[in-house]
Amino acid sequence: MRITNKMMTNNMMSNINKNKLNMTTLEEQYSSGKKIQRPSDDPIITVRALKLRTNLSELSQYYEKNIPDAQSWMDVTESALTTVNDVLKQINTYCVQGSSDTLTASDRSSIAQNLEQMKQQIYQEGNTNYAGRYVFTGYKTDSSLIFSEDMDYLTYNITQDFTGDDLQVVNKVSGSYDIEDYDDSATDFSESPKLNEVYRIQLAYDKLSTDAPTSISYFKEDSSGILTEQTPISSNINSISSTDPEAYTPDADEIHYIPETGEVIMGADVYKELRTANKIEMQYQKTGFESGSLKPEHYFTCTMTDGDKPEQGDITYTKSEEGQDIQYEVNYNQKIKVNTEGSDAITHQIGRSIEDILATVNEVTDTESKIAEVKKRLADTTLSDEEITRYNKLKDQLDTELDLKKEAMQKAFEKGITTSSEGQDKVNAAVADLGSRAVRLELTENRLSSQKVDFEDLLSKNEDADLVETYIKYGSAETVYNSSLSAAAKIIKNSLLDFL
């Protein structure tokens, strides 16, 4: 086979180009630190790199953004719940002090003022927000847990559920006397005040609409544990003022609805029927809310009417039994709940219990004022024996009334101890649940940290060039390239003419 100069030249140029290309490739790897510069250099590395980069990007989103955001939300929630728990401890302490029978009027007034402030502090903690989002209001993160100002124009139709265990037995004094009774000749002060046991359901709000509740019905479980059909209360339901002497003494088959105090007082037969109920459903209406009151939509199924915007129509809020869980995606196909609803930790009951205490303290103070007035009148030396006798009878009855109201007050303080303890249990349960989720989040963060390092290592092995190895290969490629140039120089200068 004849080898021509052209063939030799072509082969020489081809080899030189190959060597130069190899050297250029190694130079690019060395200067960029990457194995490939374009997808066509190595499709397998390219595909693997795309997958690894996607996975690493997702991990970074979880590890650097989602998890820190979730942790911050949960830290803010935990801080608020811790404060609530501390306030409940103080309330418990004050209630223990208040249950003592050695309290002076000044002591009671001081305790009452402190309890009122602590109630407001608990509700204010419910307005805690993170990055402009309220943490205790479920999906409604743009709505505060409490009213920030008086809302006289809002009307809510509220459906509140109870169980038989929510029925309360409280003490109320009946047969009280006033100073004005002295001037009533028909009053002979022969009947002494009495301390009665009263069966009641305490609604979440006071100062309600004066009409009786829209409906009261109850459900019981059958033998298979299924709730029976709704049973409306057939007893007489009467709206009555708290100042009515008969307000807290209904007949056995009656229900007294007291809108001023938000109480439903039951007769003995009604109480006997409802105490075993698995669910008691009550519907009532409230117009006007004071600043600091809990918003009904975060606790109950209700319908709101805005009196200032009649064209807006009614707005219905539904309280889901499943809750309103805000979940963050913190890993592949893994979500974690970050929020705690206010209804799971901050309830109306502690506020209503404090209102009971304040009411009984005021009743004791009022009776003490009446006794002081009677004593002042008895100091009048111009009184006749008949008048003195009549005033002494009134004073004796007021003394009896004072003893009974002090007993009722102590019972209210004791109930406050129980309520605050139950409130602490509820908050502690919420904190424990939050803590368990925080531990899961921390474990996920640690795992993602390890995975992120692993993916970064895999990505580096897939894309990054070994600089030492590349430098050695580049030196070898340079030597080969120079050798090919040297060989080409020797071949090119020799031609057929050299031998002719």
C-alpha positions as CSV (number, residue, x, y, z in Angstrom):
1,M,0.0,0.0,0.0
2,R,1.4,3.3,-1.0
3,I,1.6,6.0,1.7
4,T,1.5,9.5,0.2
5,N,2.7,12.7,1.8
6,K,-0.9,14.0,1.9
7,M,-2.0,10.9,3.8
8,M,0.8,11.4,6.3
9,T,0.0,15.1,6.6
10,N,-3.7,14.4,7.2
11,N,-3.0,11.8,9.9
12,M,-0.5,14.1,11.5
13,M,-3.0,16.9,11.7
14,S,-5.7,14.7,13.0
15,N,-3.4,13.4,15.8
16,I,-2.3,16.9,16.7
17,N,-5.9,18.1,16.9
18,K,-6.9,15.1,19.1
19,N,-4.0,15.8,21.4
20,K,-4.8,19.5,21.5
21,L,-8.5,18.8,22.1
22,N,-7.6,16.5,25.0
23,M,-5.2,19.1,26.4
24,T,-7.9,21.8,26.0
25,T,-10.5,19.6,27.7
26,L,-8.2,19.0,30.7
27,E,-7.3,22.7,30.8
28,E,-11.0,23.6,31.0
29,Q,-11.6,21.0,33.8
30,Y,-8.6,22.3,35.7
31,S,-9.6,26.0,35.4
32,S,-13.3,25.5,36.0
33,G,-13.0,22.6,38.5
34,K,-15.8,20.8,36.7
35,K,-15.7,17.5,34.8
36,I,-18.0,18.8,32.0
37,Q,-18.6,22.3,30.6
38,R,-21.7,21.5,28.5
39,P,-24.4,18.7,28.6
40,S,-23.1,17.1,25.4
41,D,-19.7,16.5,27.1
42,D,-21.2,13.6,29.2
43,P,-25.0,13.1,29.2
44,I,-24.9,10.7,32.1
45,I,-23.1,13.1,34.4
46,T,-25.5,15.8,33.2
47,V,-28.7,13.8,34.0
48,R,-27.3,12.8,37.4
49,A,-26.3,16.4,38.1
50,L,-29.8,17.7,37.3
51,K,-31.4,15.2,39.7
52,L,-28.9,15.9,42.5
53,R,-29.3,19.6,42.1
54,T,-33.1,19.3,42.2
55,N,-32.9,17.2,45.4
56,L,-30.4,19.6,46.9
57,S,-32.5,22.6,46.1
58,E,-35.5,21.0,47.8
59,L,-33.4,20.0,50.8
60,S,-32.2,23.6,51.1
61,Q,-35.8,24.9,50.9
62,Y,-36.8,22.6,53.8
63,Y,-33.6,23.0,55.8
64,E,-32.9,26.7,55.4
65,K,-36.5,28.2,55.1
66,N,-39.4,25.9,56.0
67,I,-37.9,24.4,59.2
68,P,-36.6,27.7,60.7
69,D,-39.9,29.3,59.9
70,A,-41.8,26.5,61.6
71,Q,-39.4,26.6,64.6
72,S,-39.9,30.3,65.0
73,W,-43.7,29.9,64.9
74,M,-43.6,27.2,67.5
75,D,-41.1,29.1,69.7
76,V,-43.5,32.2,69.7
77,T,-46.4,29.9,70.6
78,E,-44.6,28.2,73.4
79,S,-43.5,31.5,74.9
80,A,-47.1,32.8,74.9
81,L,-48.4,29.5,76.5
82,T,-45.7,29.7,79.1
83,T,-46.8,33.2,80.1
84,V,-50.4,32.0,80.2
85,N,-49.4,29.2,82.5
86,D,-47.5,31.5,84.8
87,V,-50.5,33.9,85.0
88,L,-52.8,30.9,85.8
89,K,-50.4,30.0,88.7
90,Q,-50.8,33.5,90.1
91,I,-54.6,33.3,89.7
92,N,-54.5,30.0,91.6
93,T,-52.4,31.6,94.4
94,Y,-54.8,34.5,94.7
95,C,-57.8,32.2,94.8
96,V,-56.2,30.2,97.6
97,Q,-55.7,33.5,99.5
98,G,-59.3,34.5,98.7
99,S,-60.7,31.3,100.0
100,S,-59.5,32.3,103.5
101,D,-62.2,33.6,105.8
102,T,-59.8,36.2,107.3
103,L,-60.0,38.6,104.4
104,T,-60.6,42.2,105.0
105,A,-62.6,44.4,102.5
106,S,-59.3,45.9,101.4
107,D,-57.8,42.4,100.8
108,R,-60.8,41.3,98.7
109,S,-60.7,44.5,96.6
110,S,-57.0,44.1,95.9
111,I,-57.5,40.4,94.9
112,A,-60.4,41.3,92.7
113,Q,-58.4,44.0,90.9
114,N,-55.5,41.6,90.4
115,L,-57.7,38.8,89.1
116,E,-59.3,41.1,86.6
117,Q,-55.9,42.3,85.3
118,M,-54.7,38.7,85.0
119,K,-57.7,37.7,83.0
120,Q,-57.0,40.5,80.6
121,Q,-53.4,39.4,80.4
122,I,-54.3,35.9,79.5
123,Y,-56.6,37.0,76.7
124,Q,-53.9,39.5,75.5
125,E,-51.5,36.6,75.1
126,G,-54.0,35.1,72.7
127,N,-53.2,37.9,70.4
128,T,-49.6,36.9,70.0
129,N,-48.5,37.0,66.4
130,Y,-45.5,35.9,64.3
131,A,-44.5,37.9,61.3
132,G,-47.9,39.5,61.2
133,R,-49.8,36.3,61.5
134,Y,-51.8,35.5,64.7
135,V,-50.7,32.1,66.0
136,F,-53.8,31.1,68.0
137,T,-56.5,31.7,65.4
138,G,-56.2,28.7,63.1
139,Y,-56.6,29.4,59.4
140,K,-57.8,33.0,60.2
141,T,-54.2,34.3,60.8
142,D,-55.3,37.8,59.9
143,S,-57.9,37.9,62.6
144,S,-57.0,38.5,66.3
145,L,-58.2,36.2,69.0
146,I,-59.8,39.1,70.9
147,F,-61.6,42.3,70.0
148,S,-59.1,45.2,70.1
149,E,-61.9,47.7,70.6
150,D,-65.5,47.9,71.6
151,M,-67.8,46.4,68.9
152,D,-71.3,47.7,69.7
153,Y,-72.6,47.1,66.2
154,L,-71.8,43.4,65.9
155,T,-74.4,40.7,66.6
156,Y,-73.5,37.0,66.9
157,N,-75.9,34.1,66.9
158,I,-73.9,31.5,68.8
159,T,-74.2,27.8,69.0
160,Q,-72.4,26.5,72.0
161,D,-72.1,22.8,73.0
162,F,-71.8,21.4,76.5
163,T,-71.9,17.9,78.0
164,G,-73.6,16.8,81.2
165,D,-70.2,17.2,83.0
166,D,-70.3,21.0,82.2
167,L,-73.4,21.5,84.4
168,Q,-72.5,23.3,87.6
169,V,-73.8,23.4,91.1
170,V,-73.2,26.8,92.7
171,N,-74.3,28.6,95.8
172,K,-76.6,31.7,95.6
173,V,-78.2,33.7,98.4
174,S,-81.9,34.4,98.3
175,G,-84.1,36.4,100.5
176,S,-81.8,39.4,100.7
177,Y,-82.9,42.7,102.3
178,D,-82.2,46.3,101.4
179,I,-82.2,49.5,103.5
180,E,-85.4,50.5,101.8
181,D,-87.2,47.5,103.3
182,Y,-87.1,49.3,106.6
183,D,-89.6,51.8,105.3
184,D,-92.0,49.0,104.1
185,S,-94.3,48.3,106.9
186,A,-95.3,45.0,105.3
187,T,-91.7,43.7,105.9
188,D,-91.4,42.2,109.3
189,F,-87.9,40.7,108.8
190,S,-89.1,37.3,110.0
191,E,-87.7,35.3,107.0
192,S,-84.0,34.9,107.0
193,P,-81.9,34.8,103.8
194,K,-81.0,31.3,102.6
195,L,-78.0,29.8,100.8
196,N,-79.3,27.7,97.9
197,E,-77.7,25.2,95.7
198,V,-78.3,26.2,92.1
199,Y,-78.0,24.1,89.0
200,R,-76.7,26.1,86.0
201,I,-75.0,26.2,82.7
202,Q,-72.7,29.1,82.4
203,L,-72.5,30.4,78.8
204,A,-69.3,31.8,77.4
205,Y,-70.6,35.4,77.5
206,D,-72.7,37.7,79.6
207,K,-74.8,40.7,78.7
208,L,-76.7,38.7,76.2
209,S,-79.9,39.6,74.2
210,T,-82.9,39.6,76.6
211,D,-84.8,37.0,74.6
212,A,-84.6,33.4,75.8
213,P,-82.2,31.2,73.9
214,T,-83.3,30.3,70.4
215,S,-83.2,26.6,71.4
216,I,-81.9,24.2,73.9
217,S,-81.6,20.6,73.0
218,Y,-79.6,17.5,74.0
219,F,-78.3,14.2,72.7
220,K,-77.5,10.9,74.5
221,E,-75.6,7.9,73.3
222,D,-77.5,4.6,72.7
223,S,-76.1,1.2,73.7
224,S,-73.9,1.2,70.6
225,G,-72.3,4.6,71.4
226,I,-74.1,6.5,68.7
227,L,-75.8,9.8,69.6
228,T,-79.5,9.7,69.6
229,E,-81.6,12.2,67.6
230,Q,-81.8,15.8,68.9
231,T,-84.2,16.2,71.8
232,P,-85.5,19.7,72.3
233,I,-86.1,20.9,75.8
234,S,-89.8,21.0,76.4
235,S,-89.6,22.8,79.8
236,N,-90.7,26.3,80.3
237,I,-87.8,28.6,79.4
238,N,-88.2,32.1,80.8
239,S,-86.0,35.1,80.4
240,I,-85.6,36.7,83.8
241,S,-83.5,39.5,85.3
242,S,-80.7,38.7,87.7
243,T,-82.3,41.2,90.2
244,D,-85.5,39.2,90.3
245,P,-85.8,37.5,93.7
246,E,-86.9,34.3,91.9
247,A,-84.1,34.3,89.3
248,Y,-82.1,31.5,91.0
249,T,-85.0,29.5,92.3
250,P,-86.9,28.0,89.3
251,D,-89.5,25.4,89.6
252,A,-88.4,21.8,89.1
253,D,-89.5,21.7,85.5
254,E,-88.4,25.3,84.6
255,I,-85.4,27.0,83.1
256,H,-84.5,30.6,83.9
257,Y,-82.4,32.4,81.3
258,I,-80.5,35.3,82.8
259,P,-79.1,37.4,80.0
260,E,-77.2,39.9,82.2
261,T,-75.0,37.2,83.7
262,G,-75.1,34.7,80.8
263,E,-76.5,31.9,83.0
264,V,-79.1,29.2,82.4
265,I,-80.6,28.1,85.7
266,M,-82.3,24.7,85.7
267,G,-84.9,23.2,88.0
268,A,-84.2,19.9,89.7
269,D,-86.0,17.8,87.1
270,V,-84.3,19.5,84.2
271,Y,-80.9,19.1,85.8
272,K,-81.6,15.4,86.4
273,E,-82.4,14.9,82.8
274,L,-79.5,16.8,81.4
275,R,-76.7,15.7,83.7
276,T,-76.4,12.4,81.8
277,A,-76.5,14.0,78.3
278,N,-73.5,13.5,76.0
279,K,-74.1,16.7,74.2
280,I,-76.2,19.8,75.1
281,E,-76.6,22.3,72.3
282,M,-77.6,25.9,73.2
283,Q,-78.2,28.8,70.7
284,Y,-78.2,32.3,72.0
285,Q,-77.6,35.9,70.7
286,K,-75.2,38.6,71.8
287,T,-75.0,42.1,70.5
288,G,-72.0,44.3,71.4
289,F,-68.6,43.2,72.6
290,E,-66.2,45.0,74.9
291,S,-62.5,45.4,74.1
292,G,-60.6,42.3,75.2
293,S,-63.5,39.9,74.7
294,L,-62.7,36.6,72.9
295,K,-64.1,36.5,69.4
296,P,-66.9,33.9,69.0
297,E,-65.8,32.7,65.6
298,H,-62.6,31.2,67.0
299,Y,-64.5,29.1,69.4
300,F,-68.0,28.3,68.2
301,T,-70.2,27.8,65.1
302,C,-71.9,31.2,64.8
303,T,-73.4,33.8,62.5
304,M,-72.2,37.4,62.6
305,T,-74.3,40.4,61.5
306,D,-72.5,43.8,61.1
307,G,-75.0,46.5,62.0
308,D,-72.9,49.1,60.2
309,K,-72.8,47.1,57.0
310,P,-76.3,45.7,56.4
311,E,-75.5,45.2,52.7
312,Q,-72.8,42.8,53.6
313,G,-75.2,40.2,54.8
314,D,-74.7,37.5,57.5
315,I,-71.3,35.8,57.8
316,T,-71.3,32.2,59.0
317,Y,-68.4,30.7,60.8
318,T,-68.2,26.9,61.3
319,K,-66.1,25.4,64.1
320,S,-64.7,22.2,62.7
321,E,-64.2,19.2,65.0
322,E,-61.1,18.3,63.1
323,G,-59.5,21.6,63.9
324,Q,-57.7,24.1,61.7
325,D,-54.2,22.7,61.5
326,I,-51.5,24.8,59.7
327,Q,-49.0,22.4,58.4
328,Y,-45.5,23.1,57.0
329,E,-43.8,20.7,54.6
330,V,-40.5,20.0,56.3
331,N,-39.3,17.0,54.2
332,Y,-40.3,14.9,51.2
333,N,-43.9,13.9,51.8
334,Q,-43.6,15.0,55.4
335,K,-45.7,17.7,57.0
336,I,-45.8,18.9,60.6
337,K,-48.5,21.0,62.4
338,V,-47.0,24.3,63.7
339,N,-50.0,26.0,65.3
340,T,-52.0,25.7,68.4
341,E,-55.6,27.0,68.4
342,G,-56.7,29.3,71.1
343,S,-59.7,27.1,71.9
344,D,-57.2,24.3,72.9
345,A,-55.4,26.4,75.5
346,I,-57.2,29.7,76.3
347,T,-60.8,29.2,77.2
348,H,-63.7,31.4,78.4
349,Q,-64.0,29.4,81.6
350,I,-61.2,31.1,83.5
351,G,-62.6,34.6,82.6
352,R,-66.2,33.5,83.6
353,S,-64.9,32.1,86.9
354,I,-63.1,35.3,87.7
355,E,-66.3,37.2,86.9
356,D,-68.1,35.0,89.4
357,I,-65.5,35.8,92.0
358,L,-65.9,39.5,91.3
359,A,-69.7,39.3,91.6
360,T,-69.6,37.6,95.0
361,V,-66.9,40.0,96.3
362,N,-69.2,42.9,95.2
363,E,-72.2,41.3,96.9
364,V,-70.2,40.9,100.2
365,T,-69.1,44.5,99.9
366,D,-72.6,45.7,99.2
367,T,-73.9,43.9,102.3
368,E,-71.2,45.3,104.5
369,S,-72.1,48.7,103.2
370,K,-75.7,48.1,104.2
371,I,-74.7,46.9,107.7
372,A,-72.5,50.0,108.1
373,E,-75.5,52.2,107.1
374,V,-77.8,50.5,109.6
375,K,-75.1,50.9,112.4
376,K,-74.9,54.6,111.5
377,R,-78.6,55.0,111.8
378,L,-78.7,53.1,115.1
379,A,-76.2,55.7,116.5
380,D,-79.0,58.3,116.2
381,T,-80.1,58.9,119.8
382,T,-83.5,60.3,118.7
383,L,-84.7,56.8,117.6
384,S,-87.7,55.3,119.4
385,D,-87.5,51.9,120.9
386,E,-89.7,50.6,118.1
387,E,-87.4,52.0,115.5
388,I,-84.4,50.6,117.3
389,T,-86.0,47.2,117.5
390,R,-86.8,47.3,113.8
391,Y,-83.3,48.4,112.8
392,N,-81.8,45.6,115.0
393,K,-84.0,43.0,113.2
394,L,-82.8,44.3,109.8
395,K,-79.2,44.2,111.1
396,D,-79.6,40.7,112.3
397,Q,-80.9,39.6,108.9
398,L,-78.1,41.5,107.1
399,D,-75.5,39.8,109.4
400,T,-77.0,36.5,108.4
401,E,-76.9,37.5,104.8
402,L,-73.3,38.6,105.1
403,D,-72.3,35.3,106.6
404,L,-74.0,33.4,103.8
405,K,-72.6,35.7,101.0
406,K,-69.1,35.2,102.5
407,E,-69.6,31.5,102.3
408,A,-70.7,31.8,98.7
409,M,-67.7,34.0,98.0
410,Q,-65.4,31.4,99.5
411,K,-67.0,28.8,97.3
412,A,-66.4,31.0,94.3
413,F,-62.8,31.3,95.2
414,E,-62.6,27.6,95.7
415,K,-64.1,27.1,92.3
416,G,-61.5,29.5,90.9
417,I,-58.8,27.3,92.3
418,T,-60.3,24.3,90.5
419,T,-60.8,26.3,87.3
420,S,-57.3,27.7,87.3
421,S,-55.9,24.3,87.9
422,E,-57.9,22.8,85.1
423,G,-56.7,25.7,82.9
424,Q,-53.1,24.9,83.8
425,D,-53.7,21.3,82.9
426,K,-55.1,22.4,79.5
427,V,-52.2,24.7,78.8
428,N,-49.7,22.1,79.9
429,A,-51.3,19.6,77.6
430,A,-51.0,22.1,74.8
431,V,-47.4,22.8,75.6
432,A,-46.6,19.1,75.8
433,D,-48.2,18.6,72.4
434,L,-46.2,21.5,71.0
435,G,-43.0,20.2,72.6
436,S,-43.5,16.7,71.0
437,R,-43.9,18.4,67.6
438,A,-40.9,20.5,68.2
439,V,-38.8,17.4,69.0
440,R,-40.0,15.8,65.7
441,L,-39.0,19.0,63.9
442,E,-35.6,19.0,65.5
443,L,-35.0,15.3,64.5
444,T,-36.1,16.1,61.0
445,E,-33.7,19.1,60.9
446,N,-30.8,16.9,62.0
447,R,-31.7,14.3,59.4
448,L,-31.9,16.9,56.7
449,S,-28.6,18.4,57.7
450,S,-27.0,14.9,57.2
451,Q,-28.8,14.4,53.9
452,K,-27.7,17.9,52.7
453,V,-24.1,17.0,53.4
454,D,-24.5,13.6,51.6
455,F,-26.1,15.2,48.6
456,E,-23.5,17.9,48.4
457,D,-20.8,15.2,48.5
458,L,-22.5,13.2,45.8
459,L,-22.9,16.3,43.7
460,S,-19.3,17.1,44.1
461,K,-18.2,13.6,43.1
462,N,-20.4,13.7,40.1
463,E,-19.5,17.2,38.8
464,D,-16.2,18.3,40.3
465,A,-12.9,17.4,38.8
466,D,-10.0,16.0,40.8
467,L,-7.6,18.9,40.4
468,V,-4.5,16.9,41.3
469,E,-5.4,14.1,38.9
470,T,-6.4,16.6,36.2
471,Y,-3.1,18.5,36.6
472,I,-1.2,15.3,36.1
473,K,-3.2,14.3,33.1
474,Y,-2.8,17.8,31.7
475,G,1.0,17.5,32.0
476,S,0.9,14.1,30.3
477,A,-1.4,15.5,27.5
478,E,1.0,18.5,27.1
479,T,4.0,16.2,26.7
480,V,2.1,14.1,24.2
481,Y,1.0,17.2,22.3
482,N,4.6,18.5,22.2
483,S,5.8,15.1,21.1
484,S,3.3,15.1,18.2
485,L,4.4,18.5,17.1
486,S,8.0,17.4,17.2
487,A,7.3,14.3,15.2
488,A,5.3,16.3,12.7
489,A,8.1,18.8,12.3
490,K,10.5,16.0,11.3
491,I,8.0,14.4,8.9
492,I,6.9,17.6,7.2
493,K,10.5,18.7,6.2
494,N,11.2,15.5,4.4
495,S,9.7,15.1,0.9
496,L,10.3,13.2,-2.3
497,L,12.4,16.0,-3.6
498,D,14.9,15.3,-0.8
499,F,15.7,12.0,-2.5
500,L,15.7,13.0,-6.1
